[in-house]
Amino acid sequence: MMAYSVFFSPKDGVTEGELVEAAHGFLSWLQREQNLPGYRLLRVTDAASFTGLPRFQAIVDFPTQAEFDTAMAFMRAANRVHEGPHAQLLHSITDFKVSFAEDA
């Protein structure tokens, strides 16, 4: 299983509620378009020793490398990164960090 994790915080002037709505809007759209098995959107409640950790984390699990590759290709195609639900989310966030992981 491949996990794509994105950490982010709301930009100045964007409420957490607005950010959560934009994130769910994008992730549920991607789920419908790519038949992803699901996603999780987490609010960091205690960063413990990770003082620079952004406020939110989105996790998308891909059962196979091929499904991950297909989803990434889908986002790169037709300028989807800069339009639609993804663009709306990008205009709402700061402190953007990405990690990729796989089952050990």
Secondary structure, 3 states (H helix, E strand, C coil): CEEEEEEEEECCCCCHHHHHHHHHHHHHHHHHHHCCCCEEEEECCCCCCCCCCCCEEEEEEECCHHHHHHHHHHHHHHHHHHCHHHHHHHCCEEEEEEEEEECC
